Amino acid sequence: MSNFSFAEWSNLLDQWGASSSSSNADHKPEKAIPTTTSVEKLIKEIENPLTREHALFALSRNREIRANLAPLLWNSTGTIYLLLEEITTAYRVMSSPDLVARATNNVCNALVLLQCVASHPDTRMNLIKANVPYYLYPFLEAKNKEKQYEYLRLTSLGIIGALVKVDNAEIVHFLLQSEIVPLCLRCMEVGNELSKTVATFIIQKILVQDEGLRYFCSFAECFFALTHVMGTMVDKPVGEPSLRLLKHIIRCYVRLSDCPRACDGFKISLPSKFRDATILNLIRDDPEALEWLGQLFVNIATGNRGSPPPI
């Protein structure tokens, strides 16, 4: 449950419901696109402004073609440029009421295709080398909570989540250098349940790498910024947090507790609900989560002088 598959990311996006927005009301999801030729034709249609909207929608919503779509997108001339061009069109209206559903859906469908590229082992590092994640950061910086902004936030997080899904120190190094952590913390503060879950998953995967653990444990400001946001999600949730979100939060705490300095910090910064029966009632039917929480308390009590738990 700690790793999202591409299909799960798609399910998260579908739960938010942009595919049912009015701008796509006349489109019917493609039942199947069985041949590479058909896919290449749709990719070619991205070049034409008159057919781009339908092509983006058809390619992003047809799950049957996604397995082999990423290399075709990356290796077709000009396609990634056109996707980024579509994405940047939203920058001009980010602070205005003109961010309407139609424009949002076009951008989000382009983002879904980039998520496909980020999920594929043959194209994932290409996005890093081309600095593509920087194009997503304006959407992660937004504080607006309206539906259009939330969907842009969620789809952008989905791309970062796809990049970190496979443990890769080079990717984590790039993300840390590009200041992804403050953006994830903002999403954990202002996003809805799905955005909070994906942003916390990204932080968890960053922490898996030693550089990520050092990032949070070397400076008190970074450590307490993260624990404050996670503590707020646990102690003051908007509604009851989902089990998936709680498990990601607990795993972040367990990984942080691999650092003895963090164990000292937890003596004053651990969520209050971790100290009573509230959290146990929420995870009591999940043996894995109970084991992680138990390990966290052991690490804090001993200062983690023993061997760290596997993460």
TORLUM-572024 format. One line per 8 residues: number of its first residue (from 1); their letters; for each residue x, y, z of C-alpha. Coordinates in steps of 0.05 Angstrom, whole numbers, plus 32768, in hexadecimal, padded with zeros to 4 digits. Layout:
BEGIN
NUM) a) X:Y:Z; ...
# end
This chain:
BEGIN
1) msnfsfae) 8000:8000:8000; 803D:802D:8005; 8047:802F:7FBA; 8014:804A:7F89; 800C:8029:7F46; 7FFD:8054:7F09; 7FB6:8039:7F0A; 7FAE:804F:7F53
9) wsnlldqw) 7FC5:8095:7F41; 7F91:8095:7F0A; 7F5C:807E:7F3B; 7F6E:80B7:7F6A; 7F67:80E8:7F31; 7F26:80C9:7F1A; 7F0A:80D0:7F61; 7F13:811B:7F5B
17) gasssssn) 7EEA:8118:7F1C; 7F07:8147:7EE8; 7EF7:8116:7EB2; 7EAD:8123:7EBF; 7EB3:816F:7EBB; 7E89:8195:7E8A; 7EC2:81A2:7E5A; 7EC7:8158:7E4A
25) adhkpeka) 7E7D:814A:7E4D; 7E7A:813C:7E03; 7EB6:810D:7E04; 7EAC:80C2:7E0D; 7EE7:809B:7E2A; 7F09:8071:7DF6; 7EF7:8028:7E01; 7F38:8010:7DE2
33) iptttsve) 7F70:8028:7DB6; 7F8E:7FE5:7DA2; 7FC6:7FF9:7D73; 8005:8022:7D78; 7FF1:8045:7D39; 7FB1:805E:7D59; 7FD8:8078:7D95; 800B:809A:7D68
41) klikeien) 7FD2:80BB:7D43; 7FB6:80D8:7D83; 7FFB:80F0:7D97; 8001:8112:7D53; 7FBE:8134:7D60; 7FDC:8158:7D9C; 8001:8184:7D69; 7FC0:81A0:7D4F
49) pltrehal) 7F9D:81D2:7D7D; 7F5A:81BC:7D61; 7F63:8173:7D73; 7F90:817B:7DB0; 7F5A:817B:7DE5; 7F3B:8139:7DCD; 7F80:8119:7DC4; 7F96:812B:7E0A
57) falsrnre) 7F55:8111:7E27; 7F56:80D0:7E00; 7F9F:80C1:7E0F; 7F9A:80D2:7E59; 7F5A:80AC:7E67; 7F67:806B:7E41; 7F89:803B:7E71; 7F93:8005:7E3D
65) iranlapl) 7FCA:802D:7E1A; 7FF0:8048:7E55; 8023:8010:7E5C; 8046:8023:7E1A; 8031:806B:7E15; 806B:808C:7E39; 80A3:807C:7E07; 8076:8091:7DCD
73) lwnstgti) 8068:80D3:7DEF; 80B0:80E1:7E00; 80CD:80CD:7DBC; 8099:80EF:7D90; 80B3:8131:7D76; 809A:816E:7D9D; 8066:814A:7DC7; 8084:8157:7E0B
81) yllleeit) 808E:81A0:7DF7; 8045:81A5:7DE5; 8030:8185:7E27; 805A:81B8:7E4D; 803E:81F0:7E23; 7FF7:81D9:7E36; 800C:81D7:7E7F; 802A:821D:7E7F
89) tayrvmss) 7FEA:823B:7E62; 7FCC:8233:7EA8; 8001:825F:7EC7; 7FE2:829F:7EAC; 7F9F:8292:7ECD; 7FB5:8272:7F0E; 7FA3:82B0:7F37; 7F64:82C2:7F11
97) pdlvarat) 7F1C:82A7:7F0D; 7F2B:8293:7EC5; 7F46:824F:7EDA; 7F08:822D:7EBF; 7EFA:81E3:7EBC; 7F09:81DB:7E72; 7F4E:81F9:7E76; 7F5C:81D2:7EB6
105) nnvcnalv) 7F48:8190:7E96; 7F75:819C:7E5A; 7FB1:81AA:7E88; 7FA1:816F:7EB5; 7F9C:813F:7E7A; 7FE1:8157:7E64; 7FFA:814C:7EAB; 7FDE:8105:7EAB
113) llqcvash) 8007:80F6:7E6D; 8045:8111:7E8F; 8034:80E3:7ECA; 8035:80AA:7E99; 807B:80BE:7E83; 8091:80C4:7ECC; 8077:807E:7EDB; 809D:805B:7EA3
121) pdtrmnli) 80E4:8041:7EB2; 80FD:8055:7E6D; 80E6:809D:7E71; 80E5:80AE:7EBB; 812B:80CB:7EBF; 8120:80F3:7E7F; 80EF:811F:7EA5; 8123:812B:7EDB
129) kanvpyyl) 815B:813B:7EAA; 812C:816B:7E85; 8118:818E:7EC7; 80CF:8181:7EB7; 80B8:817F:7F01; 80C5:81CA:7F05; 8089:81D5:7ED7; 805C:81B6:7F0C
137) ypfleakn) 8072:81E1:7F47; 8043:821D:7F39; 8008:81EE:7F43; 8025:81D3:7F84; 8031:821A:7F9E; 7FE8:822E:7F97; 7FC2:8238:7FD8; 7F7D:8237:7FB7
145) kekqyeyl) 7F4F:81FF:7FCB; 7F1D:8204:7F92; 7F11:81C5:7F69; 7F39:81DC:7F2C; 7F76:81EC:7F55; 7F70:81AC:7F7D; 7F6F:8182:7F3F; 7FAD:81A4:7F24
153) rltslgii) 7FCE:8199:7F67; 7FBC:814F:7F68; 7FD1:813F:7F21; 8013:8164:7F2B; 8020:813D:7F6B; 8010:80FE:7F45; 804B:810B:7F17; 807B:8115:7F51
161) galvkvdn) 805E:80D8:7F73; 806B:80AE:7F34; 80B3:80C7:7F33; 80C1:80B3:7F7C; 809A:8071:7F79; 80DA:804D:7F66; 810F:805A:7F9A; 8144:8082:7F76
169) aeivhfll) 8177:80AE:7F99; 8184:80D9:7F5C; 813A:80EB:7F56; 8135:80FC:7FA0; 8174:8126:7F9B; 8156:814E:7F62; 8114:8158:7F87; 8137:816F:7FC6
177) qseivplc) 8162:81A0:7F9F; 8124:81BB:7F7C; 8102:81C9:7FBF; 80C9:8198:7FB7; 80C2:818E:8002; 80A3:81D2:8013; 8072:81C8:7FDA; 805E:8184:7FF4
185) lrcmevgn) 8054:81A0:8039; 8027:81D6:801D; 7FFE:81A1:7FF9; 7FF9:817A:803A; 7FDD:81B9:805A; 7FAD:81D4:8026; 7F9D:8198:7FFA; 7F61:8169:8000
193) elsktvat) 7F67:8122:8019; 7F83:8107:7FD8; 7FB7:813D:7FD0; 7FCC:8135:8019; 7FD4:80EB:800D; 7FFF:80F2:7FCF; 802A:812A:7FEC; 8037:8100:802B
201) fiiqkilv) 8048:80C4:8000; 807C:80EF:7FDC; 809B:8105:801E; 809D:80BC:8035; 80C2:80A7:7FF6; 80F3:80E1:7FFE; 8100:80CB:8045; 8112:8085:802E
209) qdeglryf) 8152:80A0:800F; 8189:80B2:8040; 818F:80F7:8021; 8146:8103:802F; 814C:80EE:8078; 8188:811C:8080; 8161:8155:8061; 812C:8152:8097
217) csfaecff) 8158:813F:80D2; 8194:816C:80C8; 816E:81AD:80D5; 8139:81B6:810B; 8111:81E5:80DD; 8107:81AF:80A8; 80F7:817A:80DC; 80C4:81A2:8102
225) althvmgt) 80A4:81BD:80C3; 8095:8175:80AD; 807F:815C:80F1; 8052:8199:80FB; 802D:818C:80B9; 8027:8141:80C6; 8012:814D:810E; 7FDB:817C:80F6
233) mvdkpvge) 7FC1:8148:80C5; 7FBD:8115:80FE; 7FA5:8141:8137; 7F79:8173:8111; 7F61:8150:80D2; 7F29:816B:80A6; 7EFE:812E:80B0; 7F1B:80EB:80C3
241) pslrllkh) 7F5D:80DD:809E; 7F5E:80A0:8071; 7F84:8062:8084; 7FB1:806B:8047; 7FC4:80B1:805D; 7FD0:809B:80A4; 7FFE:8063:808E; 8028:8093:8065
249) iircyvrl) 802C:80C2:80A0; 8041:808B:80D0; 8076:8072:80A0; 8093:80B8:809C; 8097:80BA:80E7; 80B7:8075:80EA; 80EC:8088:80B6; 80FB:80C9:80DA
257) sdcpracd) 8104:80A1:811A; 8140:807F:80FA; 8164:80BF:810E; 8172:80C5:8159; 816B:8111:8156; 8125:8107:813A; 8114:80D9:8174; 8126:8111:81A3
265) gfkislps) 80FA:8141:817B; 80BF:8111:817E; 80BD:8119:81C9; 809F:815E:81BD; 8082:8159:8177; 805E:8116:8172; 8013:811E:8163; 7FE9:811A:81A1
273) kfrdatil) 7FBB:80E6:8182; 7FF7:80B7:817C; 7FF8:80B7:81C8; 7FB0:80A2:81D3; 7F81:806E:81B7; 7F68:8099:817E; 7F9C:8083:814A; 7F98:803A:8161
281) nlirddpe) 7F4D:803A:8154; 7F5A:8052:810D; 7F8F:801F:80FB; 7F7C:7FE4:8128; 7F67:7FB9:80EC; 7FA9:7FC4:80C8; 7FE1:7F9A:80E6; 8016:7FBC:80BB
289) alewlgql) 8005:8001:80D4; 8002:7FE8:811C; 8048:7FCA:8114; 8064:800B:80F9; 8045:8034:8131; 8062:8003:8164; 80A6:8009:8144; 80A1:8055:8148
297) fvniatgn) 8096:8052:8193; 80D0:8022:819C; 80FE:804F:8175; 80EA:808C:819D; 80F0:8068:81DF; 8136:804D:81CF; 814F:8089:81A8; 8155:8056:816F
305) rgspppi) 8197:803C:8187; 8188:7FF8:8166; 8182:7FE6:811D; 8152:8010:80F5; 8111:7FF0:80DD; 8109:7FE1:8093; 80E5:8018:806D
# end
